[in-house]
Amino acid sequence: MGNSQCPSEKSMSSACLMSDQQQEAVESSLFPDLEQEDIGSTVLSEPQCSICLGSFSKPVIIQCGHEFCQDCIESFWVDLVVTCPQCHKVCERASTVKREEGSGKPIQLVHVSPDGSLLLKENVLRQCFLRSDVRETPLCVVAIVGERRKGKSFLLNYLLRKLSKMDIWMSDDEPLRGFEWQPGTETMTKGVFIWSRPLFLETQEGKLAVFLVDTEGSVDLLRETELSVKLSALSVFLSSHMIFNVHADVKKTDLEYLELLYLVAQKGEGAFNLKHFQGFDFLVRDWTQTREFGQSGGFRHLERIIQRLEESGTNKQVLRILREKRPCCHLMPFPGDRLLWSQQGTMQEMNEQFQHCLKEYINHIVQVLQTIQSTVTGKTLAEIFKLIHALNKLTLRHVKQEFTIFLNEQRMIMHNTTQGMRRTVELKEAELKARVQGEVSQQDFQKLLEILGSERETFLKEYTLLIITREKQEFANFLNEQRSIMPVPTQGMRRTVEQKEVELLSHVQGEVSQQDFQELSQFLYSEREKFLKEFILLQAQQEFDGFLHKQSNNMLKRPKKMREMLEVKKTELLDYVKDKVSQREFEELCEYTATKSEKFLQIYQIKFGLTVGCVVTIPVLTVAGGVAGGVAGAFLVGGAITVQAGIATGTIVGTTASVWVGRAASAVYERIKRNRP
C-alpha cells in the first residue's frame, strides 16, 4: 500500500476548487446569499399527514419514503396496485414500516433555486428552533460537508439511530432510515435538510438539543463552485460540530476548503458571538493507503500531513488551523460490495472492518457532543437568521437612499455642466453594487439592481431632455445671430454653421443614448439646412438687387437690350439656386426676380426716354437761343458789335433754357416714380 501521500503530491488532475476570486467573494460576505421564501404567515408546528392533514397517528413509512397515518394509507390503498398519494410512485405493501411516533423526519431548510441562490424556509426555521422544548435550551448542530455521493447521508442516519436509541442502535438486520439515501451516482440531497425534531443528550452542563444537518455535495466539481462555497459556508455557520467527509485522502482541495470554512467561522464568531469548530473531524472514506484505520490511524496520518506542510512551507494558514484546532481524523475502509449496492444499509451487509470503524466513529461523535459547552439556544439561532435578513434590508435601504441623494445633488449642478454626467452616475451605481454584492441575498441584490437601474434611467432621461433642449436653444440663438448679419456679404457661412453643429453634438456624445443622439443630430441638420436655404435665397435676392442698382446708373442701353441682360442674370441665379432650395422657395425667388425686373424696366423706359430727350434738346436750344439773341440785339441796337453781343447773350439765354428743361424733365421723372408702382 505504501505511505500516505502529501496533499501537494496527491493527484490533482481535477481543477482546484477554490480560486482567488471565490476566496475574495467569501471574505466580502459574512453569510451566503439567503432568501426568505414567500410562505405567508403560516407556521408548521408539527409534521402533518398529507391525507388527513392532521398530526400523525401511528405513522408509517411507505416504500418511496413518504409518511402517512397507518389508517389513512390503508384506507387509501384499495386497489391491487398501490401508489403513493404524494409522488404517485408504485409501492409494495410489504415494504411499509412503522415509524416511532414523534421521532421526526428530514425537512428542507434551504432550497437551491434555479439561478443558484439559496432560499431559506422561514417556517422550517421556526418549526425547528422555536419549539417550546428548544427555544430556551442550549443546542448543537452537527453538519457534514464533502463531495457528492460519498456517504454523508448514510453516516448521518447511523448517528441519528445512535442518538435516538443510544444502547440498541447496532441491530444487524434493521434497515437504515432517516435522511434520504441510496446507492448510485445521482445526488439525493438538494440544498440543506435538517431533522425536524431535536435529539436530546444529557451533558456535563445539562440537557443539550442536537440537530442533524445534511448538505448537498458542497465540494462538488460538477456544480458551480460559487454555489459549493455557499453551501459549505452555510453548513459551517449552522454547525457546532462539523464533519468534513473526504474520499480516499485529505487532498489539497480539501485543505483549501478547510481554510475557507474557517474564515467563515471566524466572521460568524466576530459578528454574532458564535463558537464554531468546537468539534471538527476529517472522515476519510475508502482509505487504502495503509492498514491502519479508525481514530488511531487517522491521528498518525494527520501528523504526517502537518509535518509535510511544515517542510514544504506552503498553506501556512491551513497549518496554523491544524495546529490550533487539532481536529480528529478517522480512516474508514471500503465498506464492501454488498453495502455499496444495498437498498437497506444494514450492519450485516458491511465488511467487518468497516463495521468496527463505523461504531468507533459514531461513539466518538456522541462523546464529543456530550462535552460541548453551548451558549446558543434555539431562540438565539432563529434571531441570528432574522438579524442577518434585517441587516441585509438595512444595507439595501441605505444604498437606495445614498443613490437618491447622489442623484439629487447631480440635479442641482446638471444645469451648469454637460460633460461626463452619465459616466459619473454609472460609476456611482457600480460602486454601490460592488459594496453590497455578496452582503445581501441574490434576490435582494437583483431587486436592488432593478431599483438603481430605474432611478438611473429616470435621472438620465431628465438630464437628456435638459441638455438636448439646451443644445437646440443654443443652435437656434446662433442661427438668429447669423440671420442678423446676413444682409452683409458673408463668406463661408455653410462652414461656420456646420462647425457649430459639430461642436454642439460633441457636447452630448456619450452623455445621451444613441437614439437621443441620432434624434438631436437630425434636428440640428434640419435646422441647419433650413437656415442655409434662407441664406442662399437672401444671397440670390441681394445679388439681383445689386445688379439692378448697377444698371440703374447706366441709362444709355436700349430697353430691349436691358431686358435681355436682366433675363440672362435671372437665368444664371435661378440655375444656381434651383438644386439648393425647395420647390416652393424656388418659385418664390422666380416671382421675386420677375417682379423686380418688371418694375425696374418700367422705370428704366421712362428715364431712358427723358435722358435721350434732354441730350437732343440742349444743343438745339443753345444754338437757337444764340441766333435769336443776336438778331434781337441787332434789331434793337444795330451794328456789328451789337450783333455779336446779341449772339453771346442769346447763347447764355439758350443754355439757361436748356438747363431749365433738364430740371423740368427730372421733376417729371420723380413725379412718375412716386406715382407708379
Secondary structure, DSSP 8 states (H G I E B T S, - for coil): ------GGGS---S--S--HHHHHHHHT-SS--EEE---TT----S-B-TTT-SB-SSEEE-TTS-EEEHHHHHHH--SSSEE-TTT--EE-GGG-EE--TT---EEEEEEE-TTS-EEE-HHHHHHHHSSTTTTTSBEEEEEEEESTTSSHHHHHHHHHHHHHHGGG---SS----SS---SSSS----SEEEESS-EEEEETTEEEEEEEEEE--SS-TTS-HHHHHHHHHHHHHH-SEEEEEEESS--HHHHHHHHHHHHHHHHHHHHH-----SEEEEEEES--SSS--HHHHHHHHHHHHHHHHHHHT--HHHHHHHHHH--EEEE-----HHHHT-SS--GGGS-HHHHHHHHHHHHHHHHHHTT-----BHHHHHHHHHHHHHHHHHHHHHHHHHHHHHHHHHHHHTTS--SSHHHHHHHHHHHHHHHHTTTS-HHHHHHHHHHHHHHHHHHHHHHHHHHHHHHHHHHHHHHHHHHHHTTS--SSHHHHHHHHHHHHHHHHTTTS-HHHHHHHHHHHHHHHHHHHHHHHHHHHHHHHHHHHHHHHT---S-HHHHHHHHHHHHHHHHHHHTTTS-HHHHHHHHHHHHHHHHHHHHHHHHHHHHHHHHHHHHHHHHHHHHHHHHHHHHHHT-SHHHHHHHHHHHHHHHHHHHHHHHHHHHHHHHHHHHH--
